Amino acid sequence: SIMTLFNKQPGKTPEDAKLSFLKIIYKWPTFGSAFFEVKQTTDPNYPETLLIAINKHGVSLIDPKTK
């Protein structure tokens, strides 16, 4: 389905498509993050397994099931 949509974009090169994609995702709060899967045991309000995302904006705790 990706190729079908790409082929409907006349004159768009693969490089243009990559840039368009990056212009969208760079706004996401986890863009450029390093991700680590951890098991936590101290706070019962958080799930046992968490993803930690670290980037220039700080640290995010992510429930891997619900994201």
All heavy atoms as a GROMACS GRO file, in nm:
protein
  537
    1SER      N    1   0.082  -0.120   0.000
    1SER     CA    2   0.000   0.000   0.000
    1SER      C    3   0.086   0.126   0.000
    1SER      O    4   0.046   0.228  -0.054
    1SER     CB    5  -0.096  -0.001   0.118
    1SER     OG    6  -0.027   0.005   0.239
    2ILE      N    7   0.205   0.116   0.059
    2ILE     CA    8   0.296   0.231   0.059
    2ILE      C    9   0.340   0.262  -0.084
    2ILE      O   10   0.341   0.379  -0.126
    2ILE     CB   11   0.417   0.206   0.150
    2ILE    CG1   12   0.372   0.201   0.295
    2ILE    CG2   13   0.524   0.313   0.129
    2ILE    CD1   14   0.479   0.159   0.392
    3MET      N   15   0.375   0.159  -0.160
    3MET     CA   16   0.418   0.181  -0.298
    3MET      C   17   0.304   0.237  -0.383
    3MET      O   18   0.328   0.322  -0.469
    3MET     CB   19   0.471   0.051  -0.359
    3MET     CG   20   0.605   0.007  -0.303
    3MET     SD   21   0.734   0.133  -0.314
    3MET     CE   22   0.750   0.152  -0.490
    4THR      N   23   0.182   0.193  -0.359
    4THR     CA   24   0.068   0.246  -0.434
    4THR      C   25   0.053   0.395  -0.410
    4THR      O   26   0.035   0.473  -0.504
    4THR     CB   27  -0.061   0.172  -0.394
    4THR    OG1   28  -0.044   0.033  -0.418
    4THR    CG2   29  -0.180   0.223  -0.470
    5LEU      N   30   0.061   0.436  -0.283
    5LEU     CA   31   0.051   0.579  -0.252
    5LEU      C   32   0.170   0.657  -0.308
    5LEU      O   33   0.154   0.768  -0.358
    5LEU     CB   34   0.040   0.599  -0.101
    5LEU     CG   35  -0.090   0.555  -0.038
    5LEU    CD1   36  -0.082   0.562   0.114
    5LEU    CD2   37  -0.206   0.639  -0.088
    6PHE      N   38   0.288   0.598  -0.300
    6PHE     CA   39   0.406   0.665  -0.354
    6PHE      C   40   0.392   0.687  -0.505
    6PHE      O   41   0.423   0.794  -0.555
    6PHE     CB   42   0.533   0.583  -0.326
    6PHE     CG   43   0.656   0.640  -0.391
    6PHE    CD1   44   0.718   0.751  -0.338
    6PHE    CD2   45   0.708   0.583  -0.506
    6PHE    CE1   46   0.831   0.804  -0.398
    6PHE    CE2   47   0.820   0.635  -0.567
    6PHE     CZ   48   0.882   0.746  -0.513
    7ASN      N   49   0.343   0.587  -0.575
    7ASN     CA   50   0.328   0.598  -0.721
    7ASN      C   51   0.223   0.700  -0.761
    7ASN      O   52   0.222   0.747  -0.874
    7ASN     CB   53   0.296   0.461  -0.781
    7ASN     CG   54   0.416   0.367  -0.773
    7ASN    OD1   55   0.530   0.411  -0.775
    7ASN    ND2   56   0.389   0.238  -0.762
    8LYS      N   57   0.135   0.739  -0.669
    8LYS     CA   58   0.034   0.842  -0.698
    8LYS      C   59   0.091   0.983  -0.680
    8LYS      O   60   0.019   1.080  -0.700
    8LYS     CB   61  -0.087   0.823  -0.607
    8LYS     CG   62  -0.168   0.700  -0.641
    8LYS     CD   63  -0.288   0.689  -0.550
    8LYS     CE   64  -0.369   0.565  -0.582
    8LYS     NZ   65  -0.485   0.551  -0.494
    9GLN      N   66   0.216   0.996  -0.641
    9GLN     CA   67   0.281   1.124  -0.620
    9GLN      C   68   0.371   1.156  -0.739
    9GLN      O   69   0.489   1.127  -0.737
    9GLN     CB   70   0.364   1.123  -0.491
    9GLN     CG   71   0.288   1.089  -0.366
    9GLN     CD   72   0.186   1.193  -0.331
    9GLN    OE1   73   0.211   1.312  -0.339
    9GLN    NE2   74   0.068   1.148  -0.290
   10PRO      N   75   0.316   1.215  -0.844
   10PRO     CA   76   0.399   1.239  -0.963
   10PRO      C   77   0.513   1.336  -0.933
   10PRO      O   78   0.495   1.436  -0.865
   10PRO     CB   79   0.300   1.298  -1.064
   10PRO     CG   80   0.191   1.356  -0.981
   10PRO     CD   81   0.183   1.271  -0.857
   11GLY      N   82   0.630   1.299  -0.983
   11GLY     CA   83   0.746   1.388  -0.970
   11GLY      C   84   0.811   1.386  -0.834
   11GLY      O   85   0.906   1.460  -0.811
   12LYS      N   86   0.766   1.305  -0.742
   12LYS     CA   87   0.827   1.299  -0.609
   12LYS      C   88   0.934   1.190  -0.610
   12LYS      O   89   0.906   1.075  -0.637
   12LYS     CB   90   0.722   1.270  -0.503
   12LYS     CG   91   0.775   1.288  -0.362
   12LYS     CD   92   0.662   1.290  -0.262
   12LYS     CE   93   0.645   1.433  -0.220
   12LYS     NZ   94   0.581   1.453  -0.094
   13THR      N   95   1.056   1.230  -0.582
   13THR     CA   96   1.167   1.135  -0.580
   13THR      C   97   1.169   1.061  -0.446
   13THR      O   98   1.106   1.107  -0.349
   13THR     CB   99   1.301   1.208  -0.599
   13THR    OG1  100   1.323   1.289  -0.483
   13THR    CG2  101   1.302   1.292  -0.724
   14PRO      N  102   1.242   0.952  -0.438
   14PRO     CA  103   1.255   0.886  -0.307
   14PRO      C  104   1.313   0.979  -0.200
   14PRO      O  105   1.272   0.973  -0.085
   14PRO     CB  106   1.350   0.770  -0.336
   14PRO     CG  107   1.327   0.739  -0.481
   14PRO     CD  108   1.302   0.874  -0.545
   15GLU      N  109   1.403   1.067  -0.238
   15GLU     CA  110   1.460   1.162  -0.142
   15GLU      C  111   1.354   1.260  -0.094
   15GLU      O  112   1.349   1.296   0.024
   15GLU     CB  113   1.578   1.237  -0.205
   15GLU     CG  114   1.702   1.152  -0.224
   15GLU     CD  115   1.691   1.056  -0.343
   15GLU    OE1  116   1.610   1.081  -0.436
   15GLU    OE2  117   1.760   0.954  -0.341
   16ASP      N  118   1.266   1.306  -0.186
   16ASP     CA  119   1.156   1.395  -0.146
   16ASP      C  120   1.062   1.325  -0.048
   16ASP      O  121   1.015   1.386   0.048
   16ASP     CB  122   1.075   1.440  -0.268
   16ASP     CG  123   1.152   1.532  -0.361
   16ASP    OD1  124   1.248   1.598  -0.314
   16ASP    OD2  125   1.116   1.538  -0.481
   17ALA      N  126   1.034   1.199  -0.073
   17ALA     CA  127   0.947   1.122   0.015
   17ALA      C  128   1.009   1.109   0.154
   17ALA      O  129   0.940   1.123   0.255
   17ALA     CB  130   0.919   0.985  -0.045
   18LYS      N  131   1.140   1.083   0.160
   18LYS     CA  132   1.208   1.072   0.288
   18LYS      C  133   1.202   1.203   0.365
   18LYS      O  134   1.176   1.205   0.486
   18LYS     CB  135   1.354   1.031   0.268
   18LYS     CG  136   1.372   0.889   0.220
   18LYS     CD  137   1.518   0.860   0.191
   18LYS     CE  138   1.536   0.728   0.122
   18LYS     NZ  139   1.675   0.704   0.084
   19LEU      N  140   1.225   1.314   0.296
   19LEU     CA  141   1.219   1.444   0.362
   19LEU      C  142   1.079   1.476   0.412
   19LEU      O  143   1.062   1.528   0.522
   19LEU     CB  144   1.267   1.554   0.266
   19LEU     CG  145   1.417   1.562   0.244
   19LEU    CD1  146   1.451   1.664   0.136
   19LEU    CD2  147   1.487   1.598   0.374
   20SER      N  148   0.979   1.443   0.333
   20SER     CA  149   0.840   1.465   0.376
   20SER      C  150   0.810   1.385   0.502
   20SER      O  151   0.747   1.435   0.596
   20SER     CB  152   0.742   1.425   0.266
   20SER     OG  153   0.757   1.508   0.154
   21PHE      N  154   0.855   1.261   0.505
   21PHE     CA  155   0.836   1.175   0.622
   21PHE      C  156   0.906   1.235   0.744
   21PHE      O  157   0.847   1.245   0.852
   21PHE     CB  158   0.889   1.035   0.591
   21PHE     CG  159   0.886   0.942   0.707
   21PHE    CD1  160   0.766   0.888   0.750
   21PHE    CD2  161   1.002   0.906   0.773
   21PHE    CE1  162   0.762   0.800   0.857
   21PHE    CE2  163   0.999   0.819   0.879
   21PHE     CZ  164   0.880   0.766   0.922
   22LEU      N  165   1.030   1.278   0.728
   22LEU     CA  166   1.105   1.333   0.841
   22LEU      C  167   1.044   1.464   0.890
   22LEU      O  168   1.045   1.491   1.010
   22LEU     CB  169   1.252   1.355   0.802
   22LEU     CG  170   1.334   1.228   0.791
   22LEU    CD1  171   1.472   1.259   0.735
   22LEU    CD2  172   1.345   1.158   0.925
   23LYS      N  173   0.987   1.544   0.801
   23LYS     CA  174   0.923   1.669   0.842
   23LYS      C  175   0.802   1.643   0.930
   23LYS      O  176   0.764   1.728   1.011
   23LYS     CB  177   0.883   1.751   0.720
   23LYS     CG  178   1.002   1.817   0.653
   23LYS     CD  179   0.959   1.896   0.530
   23LYS     CE  180   1.078   1.956   0.461
   23LYS     NZ  181   1.042   2.030   0.339
   24ILE      N  182   0.742   1.527   0.916
   24ILE     CA  183   0.628   1.491   1.000
   24ILE      C  184   0.674   1.436   1.134
   24ILE      O  185   0.631   1.480   1.240
   24ILE     CB  186   0.536   1.390   0.927
   24ILE    CG1  187   0.471   1.456   0.806
   24ILE    CG2  188   0.432   1.332   1.022
   24ILE    CD1  189   0.401   1.359   0.713
   25ILE      N  190   0.766   1.340   1.129
   25ILE     CA  191   0.800   1.271   1.254
   25ILE      C  192   0.895   1.350   1.344
   25ILE      O  193   0.904   1.319   1.463
   25ILE     CB  194   0.856   1.129   1.229
   25ILE    CG1  195   0.991   1.133   1.160
   25ILE    CG2  196   0.757   1.045   1.153
   25ILE    CD1  197   1.064   1.001   1.166
   26TYR      N  198   0.963   1.451   1.294
   26TYR     CA  199   1.054   1.523   1.383
   26TYR      C  200   0.977   1.599   1.491
   26TYR      O  201   1.032   1.636   1.594
   26TYR     CB  202   1.148   1.616   1.305
   26TYR     CG  203   1.096   1.756   1.284
   26TYR    CD1  204   1.130   1.859   1.372
   26TYR    CD2  205   1.015   1.788   1.176
   26TYR    CE1  206   1.084   1.988   1.353
   26TYR    CE2  207   0.968   1.916   1.156
   26TYR     CZ  208   1.003   2.015   1.245
   26TYR     OH  209   0.956   2.143   1.226
   27LYS      N  210   0.846   1.618   1.471
   27LYS     CA  211   0.763   1.686   1.570
   27LYS      C  212   0.718   1.591   1.682
   27LYS      O  213   0.669   1.637   1.785
   27LYS     CB  214   0.639   1.744   1.502
   27LYS     CG  215   0.672   1.850   1.398
   27LYS     CD  216   0.548   1.893   1.325
   27LYS     CE  217   0.584   1.985   1.210
   27LYS     NZ  218   0.469   2.014   1.125
   28TRP      N  219   0.734   1.461   1.663
   28TRP     CA  220   0.692   1.365   1.764
   28TRP      C  221   0.779   1.378   1.888
   28TRP      O  222   0.902   1.400   1.877
   28TRP     CB  223   0.700   1.224   1.710
   28TRP     CG  224   0.607   1.192   1.597
   28TRP    CD1  225   0.514   1.274   1.540
   28TRP    CD2  226   0.598   1.070   1.526
   28TRP    NE1  227   0.448   1.210   1.438
   28TRP    CE2  228   0.498   1.083   1.428
   28TRP    CE3  229   0.666   0.950   1.535
   28TRP    CZ2  230   0.464   0.981   1.341
   28TRP    CZ3  231   0.632   0.847   1.448
   28TRP    CH2  232   0.531   0.864   1.353
   29PRO      N  233   0.722   1.365   2.007
   29PRO     CA  234   0.803   1.384   2.128
   29PRO      C  235   0.914   1.281   2.147
   29PRO      O  236   1.010   1.308   2.220
   29PRO     CB  237   0.700   1.375   2.242
   29PRO     CG  238   0.582   1.308   2.184
   29PRO     CD  239   0.583   1.338   2.036
   30THR      N  240   0.906   1.168   2.081
   30THR     CA  241   1.011   1.066   2.096
   30THR      C  242   1.111   1.066   1.981
   30THR      O  243   1.200   0.980   1.977
   30THR     CB  244   0.948   0.926   2.109
   30THR    OG1  245   0.864   0.903   1.996
   30THR    CG2  246   0.869   0.912   2.238
   31PHE      N  247   1.101   1.161   1.888
   31PHE     CA  248   1.193   1.166   1.776
   31PHE      C  249   1.336   1.184   1.827
   31PHE      O  250   1.364   1.266   1.913
   31PHE     CB  251   1.158   1.280   1.681
   31PHE     CG  252   1.251   1.292   1.564
   31PHE    CD1  253   1.243   1.203   1.459
   31PHE    CD2  254   1.349   1.390   1.560
   31PHE    CE1  255   1.328   1.212   1.350
   31PHE    CE2  256   1.435   1.400   1.451
   31PHE     CZ  257   1.424   1.310   1.346
   32GLY      N  258   1.427   1.105   1.775
   32GLY     CA  259   1.568   1.115   1.814
   32GLY      C  260   1.600   1.050   1.947
   32GLY      O  261   1.708   1.073   2.001
   33SER      N  262   1.508   0.972   1.999
   33SER     CA  263   1.528   0.911   2.131
   33SER      C  264   1.610   0.783   2.123
   33SER      O  265   1.608   0.712   2.023
   33SER     CB  266   1.393   0.876   2.194
   33SER     OG  267   1.317   0.990   2.221
   34ALA      N  268   1.677   0.757   2.232
   34ALA     CA  269   1.734   0.625   2.257
   34ALA      C  270   1.635   0.555   2.349
   34ALA      O  271   1.588   0.613   2.447
   34ALA     CB  272   1.870   0.636   2.324
   35PHE      N  273   1.598   0.431   2.316
   35PHE     CA  274   1.498   0.358   2.393
   35PHE      C  275   1.564   0.245   2.470
   35PHE      O  276   1.651   0.175   2.418
   35PHE     CB  277   1.392   0.300   2.299
   35PHE     CG  278   1.305   0.404   2.234
   35PHE    CD1  279   1.341   0.460   2.112
   35PHE    CD2  280   1.189   0.446   2.295
   35PHE    CE1  281   1.261   0.555   2.053
   35PHE    CE2  282   1.109   0.543   2.236
   35PHE     CZ  283   1.145   0.596   2.115
   36PHE      N  284   1.517   0.228   2.593
   36PHE     CA  285   1.566   0.121   2.679
   36PHE      C  286   1.446   0.053   2.744
   36PHE      O  287   1.357   0.121   2.795
   36PHE     CB  288   1.658   0.176   2.790
   36PHE     CG  289   1.775   0.253   2.736
   36PHE    CD1  290   1.768   0.390   2.718
   36PHE    CD2  291   1.891   0.186   2.702
   36PHE    CE1  292   1.876   0.461   2.668
   36PHE    CE2  293   2.001   0.256   2.652
   36PHE     CZ  294   1.992   0.393   2.635
   37GLU      N  295   1.444  -0.080   2.742
   37GLU     CA  296   1.339  -0.153   2.810
   37GLU      C  297   1.389  -0.186   2.950
   37GLU      O  298   1.500  -0.238   2.966
   37GLU     CB  299   1.305  -0.281   2.735
   37GLU     CG  300   1.190  -0.356   2.797
   37GLU     CD  301   1.147  -0.475   2.715
   37GLU    OE1  302   1.081  -0.455   2.612
   37GLU    OE2  303   1.183  -0.587   2.755
   38VAL      N  304   1.309  -0.150   3.050
   38VAL     CA  305   1.350  -0.173   3.189
   38VAL      C  306   1.236  -0.239   3.266
   38VAL      O  307   1.120  -0.228   3.229
   38VAL     CB  308   1.389  -0.040   3.258
   38VAL    CG1  309   1.509   0.023   3.192
   38VAL    CG2  310   1.272   0.056   3.263
   39LYS      N  311   1.274  -0.307   3.372
   39LYS     CA  312   1.176  -0.362   3.466
   39LYS      C  313   1.188  -0.280   3.594
   39LYS      O  314   1.297  -0.264   3.647
   39LYS     CB  315   1.202  -0.509   3.493
   39LYS     CG  316   1.174  -0.594   3.373
   39LYS     CD  317   1.179  -0.740   3.408
   39LYS     CE  318   1.154  -0.816   3.278
   39LYS     NZ  319   1.061  -0.922   3.292
   40GLN      N  320   1.076  -0.228   3.637
   40GLN     CA  321   1.078  -0.147   3.759
   40GLN      C  322   1.003  -0.222   3.868
   40GLN      O  323   0.910  -0.298   3.842
   40GLN     CB  324   1.021  -0.008   3.734
   40GLN     CG  325   0.874   0.000   3.707
   40GLN     CD  326   0.792   0.016   3.835
   40GLN    OE1  327   0.844   0.058   3.938
   40GLN    NE2  328   0.667  -0.021   3.829
   41THR      N  329   1.046  -0.200   3.992
   41THR     CA  330   0.987  -0.272   4.105
   41THR      C  331   0.945  -0.179   4.218
   41THR      O  332   0.895  -0.226   4.319
   41THR     CB  333   1.087  -0.375   4.161
   41THR    OG1  334   1.206  -0.308   4.199
   41THR    CG2  335   1.118  -0.482   4.059
   42THR      N  336   0.963  -0.049   4.203
   42THR     CA  337   0.941   0.040   4.317
   42THR      C  338   0.806   0.111   4.317
   42THR      O  339   0.755   0.144   4.422
   42THR     CB  340   1.052   0.146   4.324
   42THR    OG1  341   1.055   0.217   4.201
   42THR    CG2  342   1.186   0.081   4.349
   43ASP      N  343   0.746   0.138   4.202
   43ASP     CA  344   0.623   0.215   4.197
   43ASP      C  345   0.509   0.130   4.140
   43ASP      O  346   0.506   0.101   4.021
   43ASP     CB  347   0.643   0.340   4.112
   43ASP     CG  348   0.529   0.439   4.126
   43ASP    OD1  349   0.417   0.397   4.160
   43ASP    OD2  350   0.552   0.559   4.105
   44PRO      N  351   0.412   0.093   4.224
   44PRO     CA  352   0.303   0.009   4.176
   44PRO      C  353   0.208   0.080   4.079
   44PRO      O  354   0.126   0.017   4.014
   44PRO     CB  355   0.229  -0.032   4.304
   44PRO     CG  356   0.267   0.071   4.406
   44PRO     CD  357   0.402   0.122   4.367
   45ASN      N  358   0.221   0.212   4.065
   45ASN     CA  359   0.138   0.286   3.971
   45ASN      C  360   0.183   0.269   3.826
   45ASN      O  361   0.110   0.304   3.734
   45ASN     CB  362   0.137   0.435   4.006
   45ASN     CG  363   0.073   0.460   4.141
   45ASN    OD1  364  -0.032   0.405   4.172
   45ASN    ND2  365   0.138   0.541   4.224
   46TYR      N  366   0.304   0.219   3.808
   46TYR     CA  367   0.358   0.197   3.674
   46TYR      C  368   0.360   0.048   3.643
   46TYR      O  369   0.372  -0.034   3.734
   46TYR     CB  370   0.501   0.253   3.663
   46TYR     CG  371   0.509   0.403   3.665
   46TYR    CD1  372   0.559   0.470   3.776
   46TYR    CD2  373   0.467   0.478   3.556
   46TYR    CE1  374   0.566   0.608   3.779
   46TYR    CE2  375   0.474   0.617   3.558
   46TYR     CZ  376   0.523   0.681   3.670
   46TYR     OH  377   0.529   0.816   3.671
   47PRO      N  378   0.352   0.013   3.515
   47PRO     CA  379   0.362  -0.130   3.481
   47PRO      C  380   0.501  -0.184   3.515
   47PRO      O  381   0.597  -0.109   3.529
   47PRO     CB  382   0.337  -0.133   3.330
   47PRO     CG  383   0.346   0.006   3.282
   47PRO     CD  384   0.332   0.097   3.399
   48GLU      N  385   0.509  -0.315   3.525
   48GLU     CA  386   0.636  -0.378   3.560
   48GLU      C  387   0.744  -0.351   3.455
   48GLU      O  388   0.859  -0.323   3.487
   48GLU     CB  389   0.617  -0.529   3.576
   48GLU     CG  390   0.743  -0.602   3.615
   48GLU     CD  391   0.722  -0.752   3.627
   48GLU    OE1  392   0.606  -0.796   3.639
   48GLU    OE2  393   0.822  -0.824   3.623
   49THR      N  394   0.707  -0.360   3.328
   49THR     CA  395   0.801  -0.333   3.220
   49THR      C  396   0.770  -0.197   3.159
   49THR      O  397   0.656  -0.167   3.127
   49THR     CB  398   0.792  -0.442   3.111
   49THR    OG1  399   0.820  -0.568   3.171
   49THR    CG2  400   0.891  -0.417   3.000
   50LEU      N  401   0.871  -0.116   3.144
   50LEU     CA  402   0.858   0.019   3.087
   50LEU      C  403   0.960   0.038   2.976
   50LEU      O  404   1.065  -0.026   2.974
   50LEU     CB  405   0.886   0.126   3.193
   50LEU     CG  406   0.785   0.148   3.302
   50LEU    CD1  407   0.843   0.241   3.408
   50LEU    CD2  408   0.658   0.208   3.246
   51LEU      N  409   0.928   0.128   2.886
   51LEU     CA  410   1.028   0.180   2.792
   51LEU      C  411   1.069   0.317   2.842
   51LEU      O  412   0.983   0.398   2.877
   51LEU     CB  413   0.970   0.194   2.652
   51LEU     CG  414   0.945   0.066   2.574
   51LEU    CD1  415   0.879   0.100   2.441
   51LEU    CD2  416   1.073  -0.008   2.550
   52ILE      N  417   1.197   0.340   2.846
   52ILE     CA  418   1.248   0.474   2.878
   52ILE      C  419   1.302   0.531   2.749
   52ILE      O  420   1.383   0.469   2.680
   52ILE     CB  421   1.358   0.468   2.985
   52ILE    CG1  422   1.301   0.418   3.117
   52ILE    CG2  423   1.423   0.604   3.003
   52ILE    CD1  424   1.403   0.406   3.228
   53ALA      N  425   1.253   0.650   2.713
   53ALA     CA  426   1.300   0.721   2.594
   53ALA      C  427   1.377   0.844   2.642
   53ALA      O  428   1.324   0.925   2.718
   53ALA     CB  429   1.183   0.762   2.506
   54ILE      N  430   1.499   0.856   2.597
   54ILE     CA  431   1.584   0.970   2.636
   54ILE      C  432   1.620   1.047   2.510
   54ILE      O  433   1.670   0.990   2.412
   54ILE     CB  434   1.712   0.921   2.706
   54ILE    CG1  435   1.675   0.839   2.830
   54ILE    CG2  436   1.801   1.040   2.744
   54ILE    CD1  437   1.792   0.770   2.895
   55ASN      N  438   1.593   1.178   2.512
   55ASN     CA  439   1.631   1.264   2.400
   55ASN      C  440   1.664   1.404   2.452
   55ASN      O  441   1.670   1.425   2.573
   55ASN     CB  442   1.521   1.267   2.292
   55ASN     CG  443   1.391   1.325   2.340
   55ASN    OD1  444   1.387   1.406   2.432
   55ASN    ND2  445   1.281   1.284   2.278
   56LYS      N  446   1.683   1.498   2.362
   56LYS     CA  447   1.726   1.632   2.402
   56LYS      C  448   1.620   1.706   2.484
   56LYS      O  449   1.651   1.805   2.549
   56LYS     CB  450   1.765   1.715   2.279
   56LYS     CG  451   1.651   1.748   2.187
   56LYS     CD  452   1.700   1.831   2.070
   56LYS     CE  453   1.585   1.870   1.979
   56LYS     NZ  454   1.630   1.957   1.872
   57HIS      N  455   1.496   1.657   2.483
   57HIS     CA  456   1.390   1.721   2.559
   57HIS      C  457   1.375   1.663   2.700
   57HIS      O  458   1.305   1.718   2.782
   57HIS     CB  459   1.256   1.709   2.486
   57HIS     CG  460   1.258   1.774   2.352
   57HIS    ND1  461   1.269   1.910   2.333
   57HIS    CD2  462   1.253   1.720   2.228
   57HIS    CE1  463   1.270   1.937   2.205
   57HIS    NE2  464   1.260   1.823   2.138
   58GLY      N  465   1.438   1.548   2.725
   58GLY     CA  466   1.431   1.488   2.856
   58GLY      C  467   1.411   1.338   2.850
   58GLY      O  468   1.453   1.273   2.756
   59VAL      N  469   1.343   1.288   2.953
   59VAL     CA  470   1.320   1.144   2.969
   59VAL      C  471   1.170   1.119   2.967
   59VAL      O  472   1.094   1.190   3.032
   59VAL     CB  473   1.381   1.094   3.101
   59VAL    CG1  474   1.351   0.948   3.124
   59VAL    CG2  475   1.531   1.119   3.104
   60SER      N  476   1.128   1.017   2.894
   60SER     CA  477   0.987   0.978   2.891
   60SER      C  478   0.974   0.834   2.936
   60SER      O  479   1.055   0.749   2.900
   60SER     CB  480   0.930   0.989   2.748
   60SER     OG  481   0.938   1.120   2.700
   61LEU      N  482   0.872   0.808   3.017
   61LEU     CA  483   0.839   0.672   3.058
   61LEU      C  484   0.719   0.628   2.974
   61LEU      O  485   0.617   0.696   2.973
   61LEU     CB  486   0.804   0.666   3.206
   61LEU     CG  487   0.914   0.712   3.302
   61LEU    CD1  488   0.862   0.707   3.445
   61LEU    CD2  489   1.038   0.628   3.288
   62ILE      N  490   0.733   0.515   2.907
   62ILE     CA  491   0.629   0.470   2.813
   62ILE      C  492   0.586   0.329   2.850
   62ILE      O  493   0.669   0.241   2.867
   62ILE     CB  494   0.684   0.474   2.669
   62ILE    CG1  495   0.731   0.614   2.633
   62ILE    CG2  496   0.580   0.423   2.571
   62ILE    CD1  497   0.812   0.622   2.506
   63ASP      N  498   0.455   0.312   2.860
   63ASP     CA  499   0.400   0.178   2.880
   63ASP      C  500   0.407   0.108   2.745
   63ASP      O  501   0.345   0.151   2.649
   63ASP     CB  502   0.255   0.187   2.927
   63ASP     CG  503   0.192   0.053   2.955
   63ASP    OD1  504   0.242  -0.052   2.906
   63ASP    OD2  505   0.089   0.050   3.024
   64PRO      N  506   0.483   0.000   2.733
   64PRO     CA  507   0.501  -0.063   2.602
   64PRO      C  508   0.372  -0.123   2.545
   64PRO      O  509   0.361  -0.143   2.424
   64PRO     CB  510   0.605  -0.172   2.626
   64PRO     CG  511   0.612  -0.190   2.772
   64PRO     CD  512   0.560  -0.065   2.836
   65LYS      N  513   0.273  -0.151   2.630
   65LYS     CA  514   0.147  -0.207   2.581
   65LYS      C  515   0.056  -0.102   2.521
   65LYS      O  516  -0.009  -0.124   2.421
   65LYS     CB  517   0.076  -0.281   2.692
   65LYS     CG  518   0.148  -0.407   2.737
   65LYS     CD  519   0.076  -0.476   2.848
   65LYS     CE  520   0.158  -0.597   2.892
   65LYS     NZ  521   0.103  -0.656   3.014
   66THR      N  522   0.049   0.014   2.583
   66THR     CA  523  -0.044   0.119   2.537
   66THR      C  524   0.026   0.231   2.461
   66THR      O  525  -0.040   0.312   2.397
   66THR     CB  526  -0.119   0.181   2.655
   66THR    OG1  527  -0.026   0.245   2.743
   66THR    CG2  528  -0.197   0.075   2.732
   67LYS      N  529   0.156   0.238   2.475
   67LYS     CA  530   0.239   0.342   2.414
   67LYS      C  531   0.194   0.480   2.460
   67LYS      O  532   0.202   0.578   2.400
   67LYS     CB  533   0.241   0.329   2.263
   67LYS     CG  534   0.274   0.190   2.213
   67LYS     CD  535   0.414   0.179   2.165
   67LYS     CE  536   0.451   0.054   2.095
   67LYS     NZ  537   0.445  -0.070   2.156
   0.00000   0.00000   0.00000
